[in-house]
């Protein structure tokens, strides 16, 4: 049994039945405390999904965490800067009318949510590293255009098997 403290309890209450059905766990909600009961693997995924919902992800995107290749990472802004102007840093990450986040989502094929001093990232294992590098670069003060160029140059290229090698 795992216990979590959640800020956005309403979002979790709305998704409670879906989480219980998808992961075969039992959620007990008392105030801001959420208890999870089930087998250990499902408890782990339920904990991650509840953390993602608490950050602001939709249920459909949070459910991707359960997929084999998908990863959920939380980046704490304070871990990567000593500056005190966190509101300005959050503004740099989000961009005007959310433009920077949309471009990052397009370049990295990951999903982002910004809440307080944390940035949540959900994406497949191949792309998550680039997404983290991009966010950390923005936190440290790099220009958006530099981050976009870096991500464009370092995009993961798919490897195709053309059947030309001998299979022994």
C-alpha positions in Angstrom: 0.0 0.0 0.0 1.3 3.4 -1.0 0.2 6.8 0.3 0.6 10.1 -1.6 -0.3 13.7 -0.9 -1.9 15.4 -3.9 -2.6 19.2 -4.5 -5.1 18.8 -7.4 -7.3 16.2 -5.7 -10.3 17.1 -7.9 -8.5 16.0 -11.0 -7.6 12.7 -9.3 -11.2 12.2 -8.1 -12.5 12.6 -11.6 -10.1 10.0 -12.9 -10.4 7.6 -10.0 -12.6 5.0 -11.6 -10.5 5.0 -14.8 -7.2 4.5 -12.8 -8.8 1.7 -10.8 -10.1 0.0 -14.0 -7.0 0.4 -16.1 -4.5 -0.6 -13.4 -6.6 -3.0 -11.3 -5.9 -1.0 -8.1 -8.0 0.4 -5.3 -7.7 4.1 -4.6 -8.8 5.5 -1.2 -9.0 9.3 -1.0 -9.2 11.1 2.3 -8.7 14.9 2.1 -5.5 15.4 0.1 -4.2 11.9 0.9 -4.5 9.1 -1.7 -3.9 5.5 -0.7 -3.2 2.9 -3.4 -3.7 -0.8 -3.0 -2.9 -3.5 -5.5 0.0 -5.5 -6.8 3.4 -3.7 -6.5 3.8 -3.1 -10.2 0.3 -1.6 -10.6 0.8 0.5 -7.4 4.0 1.9 -9.0 2.2 2.9 -12.2 -0.8 4.3 -10.3 1.6 6.4 -8.2 3.3 7.8 -11.3 -0.1 8.4 -13.0 -1.4 10.2 -9.9 1.8 12.4 -9.8 1.2 13.2 -13.5 -2.4 14.1 -12.9 -1.4 16.2 -10.0 1.1 18.1 -12.2 -1.7 18.9 -14.7 -1.5 16.2 -17.4 -4.8 14.8 -18.8 -5.7 11.2 -17.9 -5.1 10.0 -21.5 -1.5 11.4 -21.5 -0.8 10.3 -18.0 -1.9 6.7 -18.9 0.9 6.6 -21.5 3.3 6.1 -18.5 1.9 2.5 -18.3 3.2 1.8 -21.8 6.5 0.0 -22.0 8.6 2.6 -23.8 7.2 5.7 -22.1 8.9 7.5 -19.2 7.7 10.2 -16.8 10.3 12.6 -15.5 10.0 15.6 -13.1 12.5 18.4 -13.5 12.7 20.7 -10.5 13.6 24.2 -11.6 15.4 25.0 -8.4 17.9 22.1 -8.9 19.3 23.8 -12.1 19.5 27.5 -11.1 20.4 29.6 -8.2 18.5 32.6 -9.4 15.4 33.8 -7.5 13.3 35.0 -10.4 11.5 31.7 -10.8 8.4 33.3 -12.3 10.6 34.6 -15.2 12.2 31.2 -15.7 8.7 29.6 -15.8 7.7 32.2 -18.4 10.8 31.4 -20.5 9.8 27.7 -20.5 6.2 28.3 -21.3 6.8 31.1 -23.8 4.3 33.7 -25.1 0.9 32.0 -25.2 2.5 28.6 -24.7 4.5 28.8 -27.9 7.8 27.5 -26.5 6.2 24.5 -24.9 4.3 23.7 -28.2 7.5 23.9 -30.2 9.3 21.7 -27.6 6.5 19.2 -27.8 6.8 19.1 -31.6 10.5 18.7 -31.7 10.8 16.1 -28.9 7.5 14.3 -29.3 7.0 14.5 -25.6 4.3 16.1 -23.4 5.1 18.9 -20.9 3.3 20.5 -18.0 4.6 23.3 -15.8 3.4 23.6 -12.2 5.0 25.8 -9.5 8.7 25.1 -9.7 8.5 21.7 -11.5 8.2 20.7 -15.1 6.7 17.3 -15.9 7.7 15.4 -19.1 6.1 12.3 -20.5 7.6 10.8 -23.6 9.2 7.7 -25.0 12.6 6.7 -23.7 14.4 7.8 -26.9 13.1 11.4 -26.9 12.9 12.1 -23.1 16.7 12.9 -22.8 16.5 15.6 -25.5 13.4 17.0 -23.8 15.2 17.2 -20.5 18.2 18.8 -22.1 16.0 21.4 -23.7 14.2 22.3 -20.5 17.4 22.5 -18.5 19.0 24.7 -21.1 16.0 27.1 -20.9 16.2 27.1 -17.1 19.9 28.0 -17.3 19.2 30.9 -19.6 19.8 29.7 -23.1 17.9 31.4 -25.9 14.9 29.5 -27.2 16.3 29.5 -30.7 19.5 27.9 -29.5 17.5 25.2 -27.8 15.4 24.6 -30.9 18.5 24.3 -33.1 20.1 21.8 -30.6 16.9 19.7 -30.6 16.6 19.8 -34.4 20.2 18.6 -34.8 19.9 15.9 -32.1 16.6 14.4 -33.1 16.5 10.7 -32.9 16.5 9.2 -36.4 14.6 6.0 -36.9 16.7 3.0 -37.8 15.2 1.0 -40.7 16.1 -2.6 -41.4 16.2 -2.9 -45.1 17.0 -6.6 -45.0 20.4 -6.2 -46.6 22.4 -8.0 -43.8 22.8 -11.7 -43.8 20.9 -13.3 -40.9 22.9 -16.2 -39.6 
